[in-house]
């Protein structure tokens, strides 16, 4: 699987599309080739001999199309591999909203990759289609979907945080240096975290920050919740040698995670079923938790 070079690979790409769409499906040649082809990212699937047996494209705006596999290579996972390659490429590029026009017979194929039907059936080149969308910021289910998504919208990250608290059954560990109020301090977020720790006695919420000062000075809503429920919510300050780290992550049930990426731009990776990475992050958290301290400023002051 590889990205296509338009000059070098165009002939092979054209042969596959003409064989599948024009010859097999009867799409008029003038409809098969359009003005946006030069602006799209094209991918190729090759067999062991290096011959191109499948093609697809990702166009500006997140539109996936022209997915074609030669007849002799269908049913072997080529289409699934191409789609996953496109999804991975879109994720790396930060393309969060994907859409496509699926032939009705292929809807099930795309649904398995997380696409959902939007709207009613329509005709395209004489073939019935359905519009399908896939939103990487949509709420996920903890324990499902091992794909890692790149989120750059703070509202989407906030929704993911609440989703993890709503679905976690045992524990949520959070190392987030400032516990950003728009992520962890909104009324909805506070209500969700309160429900998490009160609905079941065995549930555990542990929070690590790098500095207690801003939480106290700004009267962070989550600080007030932690003060009122000290037996249910642990809140500590990271100590050396970890205090200079800029890591930020959340782990739910050692199964799902959110992990902020370093840099000037706000970017967070989310995975709803990443047990290996979740266990790794949980191990890092525990090491820092055991070296952390309870800052006196975080306690409720006596009346």
N, C-alpha and C positions, 0 to 999 in steps of 0.2 A: 504494500500500500504506500503510495507516495503522492506528493503534490505534482501536478503536471506542469511542464514547461510549455508555454503556448506555442512557441516556434518549433520546438523539437517534437512535441507529442501531439500536435493538433491533428495530424493525419490519422493516427491510431484512435484518438478520441472520436473523430468524425466517423470512422468506420463502425465503431460500436453503436453510436447513436443512430446512424442510418439503418443499421441492421435491425435494431430493436424497435425504434419508433417509426421509421418510415416504411421499411419492408414488412415487419411483422404487424404493427398496429395501424398502419395506413395513415399516419400523420403526414399531412402535406409538407414537402420539404421547405416551403417558404415559411411555415409555422415553426419548424424545428429549430431553425437558426434565427436568433434575434440580436438586437443591438446591444444587449447587456452582457452577452457572452464574454467580450474582452475585459469586462470589469469584475468577473466572477473568479473565485478560486476553484480550480478544477482538480479532481483527484483521479488516480488510476489504480486499478487492481490488476496485477499481473499474475500469470501462472508461473510454474517452475521454469519454463523456457523463456520467460520474459515477455511473452505476448500479452497485450492488454485484453482483458476479458470483462472488465467492468469499469464504468465511469460514473461520476456524479459531480455536482457543482454547488458551491455556497456563494450566493450573491449578496451584494450590499443590502443592508437592512435585515439580514438573517434569513433570507429565503433559500431553502434547500430544494434543488430540482434536478431534472435530467438524470435521475438515478436509473441506470441501465446495466444489465448483466446479460452476456451472450447466452443463448438458449442452452448450450451444452454445459454451462457452468452454474446453472440455477440449482437450488436445493443443497448447495455445498457451503453455505455460510458466507458467500462473497458479499451479498448485499448487506447483511448484518455487519460484517467487518467494515465495509465502506461507510455505512451510517455512523458507526462508532468512531471511525477516524474523523469524520466531519464534526461530530459532537465534541470530540477532544480538541480539534483545531479551534472550533468556535469558543470553547471554554478558555483555551489559552489566550485567545484574542479578546476575551472579555465580552463576547457576544452572548447576552443573557436571554434574549427573546428570539426564538426560532419558529419559523412557520413554513408550510409546504402545502401543495395541492396534491393529495394522494388519490390515485385511482381507487375506486371503491373496493376493488378486489385486494388492495394492498393495505387497507386501513389497519387490520390486525397486526401486520408487520410493524407499522409505525407506533401503534399503541404499546407494544412491548418495549419500545425505546422511550416511553414517557410522553408521547404526543397525545393530544386530545382533540376530538372533533369539535369544530366550531362552525355553526351554521348548517345550512342544508345542502343538498346535492346540487351540483351544477355540471354543465357540459363544457369540456375543453377539448378541442380538436376532435369532436364527435365521440368522446369517451367520458363516462360519468366520473366525477371527482368529488372529493370532500376536502374542505380546508381544515388543516390540523395545525395546532400550535403546541409549543413546548416552552415553558417559562422556567428558567433555572432558579428564579426567586420564589417559585410557588412553594407552599407549605409541603413538607415531606413527611414521611412516616419513619420514626426511629426504628431501625432494624431492617429497613428496606432501601433499595437503590444504593449500590456501592459507588456510583459515579460521584466524583468530586466536582463541585461547581464553584465558579469564581463570582462572587457578589461584590458590586461596587456601590450599590445604593443602600444608604444607611437604614431607610425604612424597611427594606427587604431583610437586612440583617436583624433588625429589631423584631420582625415577625418570626424569623427563624429561631431567635432566642426564646420567644414565648412558646413556639411550637415544641421545642425541646423540653421546656419545663412542663408543658401540658402532657407530654407523652412519656417522660422519664418515669421509671417505676422505683428506682432505688436511690440514685445519687446524681447530683450535678456538681461538678467542680469547676470553678471559674477563676482563672488568673487573668485579670484585665486591669492594667496599671491604674486607670482613673475611674473605672466603672462608669463610663460615659452616661450622663443622665438621659440622653435621648435613646439609649439602648437599654439601660438597666434601671432608670428612675421614673419612667412614665407611669401614670396611674394604672394602665393596663398591665404593664410589666410587674409592678408591685403586687397587684391583685393576683397575677398568675403565679408569682413566686410564693406568695402567702398561701395560696391554695396547695401548691406543691408540698410544702412542709407540714401543713396541718391536716391534709387528707389521710395521711398514713404516718404512724409514729416511727417507722423504721427508715423513712427517707432522710437523706442527708444533703445539706447545701453548705458548701465551703467556698469562701471568697478570699482571694488574695489580692492585695493592692500594694503599690510601691510607696505610697505616702498617705498617711492618715489625715494630714492637714487639710487638703481640699475637701474631703468628705465632711469633716467637722465644720469648716468655715462656711461651706455652701449648704449645710444642712441637707445632705443628700438623702432623698426619701428611703433608699435602701438601707442606709445607716440607721435610720429610725426604726425600720422593720427589724433589723438585726438586734438592736438594743431591746426591743420588746420581746424578742424570741431567742434569747441567747442559747437555750438548750437545743434549738432546732437549726440555727444558722450560725456557722462559725465565720469569723471575720478576723483576719490577721494581716500583718504587714511583712512583706518579703525582706529578708535580711541578707547581708553579705554571705557568700560571694555572689548571690543572685540578684542583688538589688539594682545593679546597673543594666540588667537585661531589659529588652523592650518587647519581649514575647507577650502575646495576648491570645488566650484560647479558652474555650469552654468545652467540657466533655460531659456527655450524658450517658449514664449507665455503661461506661467504657465501651460504647457502641457507636455513638454519633458525636460529631465534633464540629466546632467552628474555630478557625485559626486565622488570625489577622496576619497579613504579610507586611514585612518591613518596607519602609519607603514613605515618600511624601503623600502619595495618593492613598485613599481609603480603599482597601481591598481585603476581602475576607473569603477564605475557602470554606465551603460547607460540604459535609458528607453525612448522610443519614445512616449509612451502614458501613463504617470504616473501622472495623474492630481492631485491626493491627495498629493503625495510627492512633486510634483512641486509647489503646492500652499503653502505647508509648507516651502519649501526652499525659495520661493519668499517672504514669510512673514519674515523669518530670514534676508533675504537680505535687505528688506526695513527698518527694524529696525536698521541695521548696516549702511545703507546708510544715514539715517536721523541723525545719530551720527557722521558720517564721516566729514572730512574737505577737502577743496581744497588746496593742498600744492602749495605755490607760485612757487616752482621749476618745477612744471608741466605745467606752463603757457608758452606761446611763448614769448621769450625775445624780447623787442623792438629793432629795428635796430639802 
